[in-house]
Amino acid sequence: MSLPSPVEACRVDLFASESELRDKYPTAFAERLIRLREMYNYWLANPSIKDRDLRDTIVSRYRVSQSAAYADISVIHQLVPLISAKSKTFHRERANEMLIETYAMAKARKDTKTMERAASSYAKLNGLPAEDENTISYDDIVTQPFCPTLDVRVLGIKPIPDIYNYINKLSKELLPDCPDITDVEWEDADLMEAQLFAPLDNGQKDDPS
């Protein structure tokens, strides 16, 4: 059986049950996926952990070599964009916890400036200033099936055969009776420019006296 890459397998089955993984993959491969899932969740709980500390954790917890640990870390790094929505939710919750803690500490010190900044950051992070009813996800926007066309039949109109020659013929027939259709004399636009573009008086009116 041809096995997928660890990244591809994680993309499909990272959150599958242990029994499902063992039924679907060979034992060694299933055990590695379980290890990757556990260490991915561990990394989410400790996002500031350095790679060398993560390596030591993998080596000590699963008794694997350092090269195997680094291979796991490489897969974990590649999983981040694949599960970006879950990662964003996690980090948003952590940020909320930090802001709430900061607000509580500032409140205990009666530091109103820090309280105000923490409250403002909390509101901004959670999109509170924006009205929820006006917020539309890009994924929910449906592209309209409009397509430009010169075919009048889409309006239920029967097309005129040889339309351009018909237009020329009709123009020649109507031109003697309606010469102003083609030859229109130029005339000044009556825009009352003196009133429209008069200097502003800054709210001052002429003295009636």
Secondary structure as UniProt FT lines:
FT   HELIX           6..13
FT   TURN            14..15
FT   HELIX           18..24
FT   HELIX           27..45
FT   TURN            47..48
FT   HELIX           51..62
FT   HELIX           66..82
FT   HELIX           84..108
FT   TURN            109..110
FT   HELIX           112..125
FT   TURN            126..127
FT   HELIX           132..134
FT   HELIX           138..140
FT   HELIX           152..155
FT   TURN            161..162
FT   HELIX           163..174
FT   TURN            175..177
FT   HELIX           179..181
FT   HELIX           193..196
FT   TURN            202..203
//
